């Protein structure tokens, strides 16, 4: 059975759900407006090991912090939990804004990271405004299944009245400036039809990482880990098992 707990650190609280035991440990970090529930299909496909899925502060079931956290402070919170409650370096998997968070964990707290997976990473510097990001997201999700649209809409409502400030925090972070400092083996995954994270940007991310590689999933968009997560799970588990 999954174990759900709250973790408070430096004035902010996450909700953490853990399932399974052993190695590897996969840590799932969601994107803006989302929560851990969007990873239900991915969790089913990850196989052996332990899965740790979080609701970041102010998302899902986690309470709003007194102030919206920066990406860097969010990374510090995730790393503090991993140091306190996970016994080994983990495979950190971030989707969309979550990719920015796990990237910063790898940069700021490398000891807790075994491998890094960035799925549909934001923010493409050519579209670093809230209207541009929202337009891309709406166009991308318009072709998704009703189940994905419904789940996404529910999570955005739960993200609450501070969503605009959360967008500002996401846009203020420049991942391209820290890629070279993330030395863990890294995999960048993009859905072939992703309108939020264009191919050129995702390839730039992979090339900017010291040990980065790139993979693309056909017939998927930005929600590639939410709708039919099996292809992403296959890439992730193979990458986690790769000793090279």
C-alpha positions as CSV (number, residue, x, y, z in Angstrom):
1,X,0.0,0.0,0.0
2,X,1.2,3.5,-0.7
3,X,2.5,5.5,2.3
4,X,1.5,9.2,2.3
5,X,3.2,11.7,4.6
6,X,3.7,15.5,5.0
7,X,7.2,16.9,5.0
8,X,7.8,20.5,6.3
9,X,11.1,22.3,5.9
10,X,12.0,26.0,6.0
11,X,8.4,27.1,6.2
12,X,7.0,25.0,3.3
13,X,5.3,21.7,3.2
14,X,5.2,18.9,0.6
15,X,3.0,15.9,0.5
16,X,4.9,12.7,-0.4
17,X,3.5,9.4,-1.5
18,X,5.8,6.3,-1.5
19,X,5.2,3.0,-3.1
20,X,7.4,-0.1,-3.3
21,X,10.8,-0.8,-1.8
22,X,14.3,-1.3,-2.9
23,X,16.4,0.1,-5.8
24,X,16.2,2.1,-7.8
25,X,14.4,4.9,-6.1
26,X,12.4,7.0,-8.6
27,X,11.4,10.5,-7.5
28,X,8.6,12.1,-9.5
29,X,8.2,15.9,-9.6
30,X,5.2,17.4,-11.4
31,X,4.8,20.5,-13.6
32,X,3.0,23.7,-12.9
33,X,-0.7,23.4,-12.0
34,X,-0.3,19.7,-11.5
35,X,0.2,17.3,-8.6
36,X,1.4,13.8,-7.9
37,X,-1.9,12.2,-9.0
38,X,-1.0,12.9,-12.7
39,X,1.7,10.2,-12.5
40,X,-0.7,7.3,-11.7
41,X,-0.1,5.6,-15.0
42,X,3.6,6.1,-14.9
43,X,3.9,4.6,-11.4
44,X,2.1,1.5,-12.6
45,X,4.7,1.0,-15.4
46,X,7.9,1.7,-13.5
47,X,8.3,-1.8,-12.3
48,X,10.8,-2.8,-9.5
49,X,12.1,-0.4,-7.0
50,X,10.5,2.4,-5.0
51,X,8.5,5.4,-6.4
52,X,8.4,8.6,-4.4
53,X,5.8,11.1,-5.9
54,X,5.4,14.6,-4.4
55,X,2.9,17.4,-4.3
56,X,5.0,20.5,-4.2
57,X,4.0,23.3,-1.9
58,X,0.7,24.8,-3.1
59,X,-0.1,22.0,-5.5
60,X,-2.2,18.9,-5.2
61,X,-2.9,18.2,-1.5
62,X,0.1,20.3,-0.2
63,X,-0.8,23.6,1.6
64,X,0.1,27.0,0.1
65,X,3.3,28.3,1.6
66,X,3.4,31.8,3.0
67,X,5.2,32.9,-0.2
68,X,5.5,31.2,-3.5
69,X,8.8,29.4,-3.7
70,X,11.4,30.0,-6.3
71,X,12.6,27.0,-8.4
72,X,15.8,27.0,-6.4
73,X,14.0,27.0,-3.0
74,X,11.7,24.3,-4.2
75,X,14.8,22.2,-5.2
76,X,16.2,22.8,-1.7
77,X,13.0,21.4,-0.2
78,X,13.0,18.3,-2.3
79,X,16.7,17.7,-1.6
80,X,16.1,18.2,2.2
81,X,13.5,15.5,2.1
82,X,15.7,13.1,0.1
83,X,18.6,13.6,2.6
84,X,16.3,13.0,5.6
85,X,14.1,10.1,4.3
86,X,15.7,8.3,1.3
87,X,18.7,6.1,2.0
88,X,20.4,6.3,-1.4
89,X,20.8,8.6,-4.4
90,X,17.7,8.6,-6.5
91,X,16.6,8.8,-10.1
92,X,15.0,12.2,-10.2
93,X,12.2,12.6,-12.9
94,X,10.8,16.0,-13.5
95,X,8.0,16.8,-15.9
96,X,7.7,20.3,-17.4
97,X,8.3,22.8,-14.6
98,X,9.3,19.7,-12.5
99,X,12.3,19.3,-14.9
100,X,13.5,22.7,-13.7
101,X,13.2,21.6,-10.1
102,X,15.1,18.4,-10.5
103,X,17.8,20.1,-12.6
104,X,18.4,22.5,-9.7
105,X,18.5,19.6,-7.2
106,X,21.2,18.0,-9.3
107,X,23.1,21.3,-9.5
108,X,22.7,22.4,-5.8
109,X,22.6,19.0,-4.1
110,X,24.4,16.4,-6.3
111,X,24.9,13.9,-3.5
112,X,21.1,12.9,-3.5
113,X,21.0,12.4,-7.3
114,X,21.9,9.1,-9.1
115,X,20.4,10.0,-12.4
116,X,18.3,12.8,-13.9
117,X,15.3,12.5,-16.3
118,X,13.9,15.7,-17.8
119,X,10.6,15.2,-19.6
120,X,9.2,18.0,-21.7
121,X,11.5,20.5,-19.9
122,X,10.5,24.2,-19.6
123,X,11.2,27.1,-20.1
124,X,12.2,27.5,-23.8
125,X,13.9,30.9,-23.8
126,X,12.2,31.8,-27.1
127,X,8.8,31.8,-25.2
128,X,9.6,33.0,-21.7
129,X,6.3,34.8,-21.0
130,X,3.2,33.6,-19.3
131,X,0.9,34.2,-22.4
132,X,3.3,32.3,-24.7
133,X,3.5,29.4,-22.3
134,X,-0.2,29.3,-21.7
135,X,-1.0,29.4,-25.4
136,X,1.4,26.6,-26.1
137,X,0.0,24.5,-23.3
138,X,-3.6,25.1,-24.4
139,X,-2.7,24.1,-28.0
140,X,-0.9,21.0,-26.8
141,X,-3.6,19.8,-24.4
142,X,-6.4,20.4,-26.9
143,X,-5.6,17.2,-28.7
144,X,-5.4,15.1,-25.5
145,X,-8.0,12.7,-24.3
146,X,-10.9,13.9,-22.2
147,X,-9.3,12.0,-19.2
148,X,-6.1,13.9,-19.5
149,X,-7.9,17.2,-20.0
150,X,-10.2,16.6,-17.0
151,X,-7.4,15.6,-14.7
152,X,-5.3,18.6,-15.8
153,X,-8.2,21.0,-15.3
154,X,-8.9,19.6,-11.8
155,X,-5.3,20.0,-10.8
156,X,-5.1,23.6,-12.1
157,X,-8.1,24.5,-10.0
158,X,-6.5,22.9,-6.9
159,X,-3.3,25.0,-7.6
160,X,-5.3,27.9,-6.3
161,X,-5.3,31.7,-6.6
162,X,-1.5,32.0,-6.6
163,X,-1.1,30.3,-10.0
164,X,0.0,33.6,-11.6
165,X,2.8,34.0,-9.0
166,X,3.8,30.4,-9.6
167,X,4.1,31.1,-13.3
168,X,6.3,34.1,-12.6
169,X,8.6,31.9,-10.4
170,X,8.8,29.3,-13.2
171,X,9.6,31.9,-15.8
172,X,12.2,33.6,-13.7
173,X,14.3,30.5,-13.6
174,X,16.8,30.1,-16.6
175,X,17.7,26.4,-16.9
176,X,20.0,27.1,-19.8
177,X,22.3,28.9,-17.4
178,X,22.9,25.9,-15.0
179,X,22.9,22.9,-17.4
180,X,26.6,22.6,-17.4
181,X,26.7,22.2,-13.6
182,X,24.5,19.2,-13.5
183,X,27.0,16.3,-13.7
184,X,24.7,13.3,-13.1
185,X,23.9,11.1,-16.1
186,X,20.8,12.7,-17.7
187,X,18.1,11.8,-20.1
188,X,15.9,14.4,-21.9
189,X,12.6,12.9,-23.1
190,X,10.2,14.8,-25.5
191,X,6.9,13.8,-26.9
192,X,7.1,14.1,-30.7
193,X,4.2,16.4,-30.9
194,X,5.1,18.5,-27.8
195,X,4.2,22.2,-28.4
196,X,5.4,23.4,-25.0
197,X,8.9,22.0,-25.2
198,X,10.0,22.3,-28.9
199,X,12.6,19.8,-30.3
200,X,15.3,22.4,-30.8
201,X,15.0,23.5,-27.2
202,X,15.0,19.9,-25.8
203,X,18.1,19.0,-27.9
204,X,19.8,22.1,-26.6
205,X,19.1,21.0,-23.1
206,X,20.5,17.5,-23.7
207,X,23.6,19.0,-25.4
208,X,24.1,21.4,-22.6
209,X,24.2,18.7,-19.9
210,X,27.7,17.2,-19.4
211,X,26.3,13.6,-19.6
212,X,23.0,14.2,-21.4
213,X,21.2,12.2,-24.0
214,X,18.0,12.7,-25.9
215,X,15.0,10.6,-26.7
216,X,11.7,11.3,-28.4
217,X,8.4,9.4,-28.1
218,X,6.2,9.2,-31.2
219,X,2.6,10.2,-31.2
220,X,2.8,12.0,-27.8
221,X,2.6,15.6,-26.8
222,X,3.6,17.5,-23.6
223,X,1.6,15.1,-21.4
224,X,3.7,12.1,-22.4
225,X,4.1,10.8,-18.8
226,X,0.3,11.3,-18.1
227,X,-1.4,9.7,-21.1
228,X,-0.1,6.3,-22.0
229,X,3.0,6.5,-19.9
230,X,4.3,3.0,-20.9
231,X,6.7,4.3,-23.6
232,X,8.2,6.9,-21.2
233,X,8.5,4.3,-18.5
234,X,10.4,1.9,-20.8
235,X,12.9,4.7,-21.6
236,X,13.3,5.6,-17.9
237,X,13.7,2.1,-16.6
238,X,16.3,1.2,-19.3
239,X,18.2,4.4,-18.5
240,X,18.1,3.7,-14.8
241,X,19.5,0.2,-15.4
242,X,22.2,1.4,-17.8
243,X,25.6,1.1,-16.1
244,X,27.4,3.0,-18.9
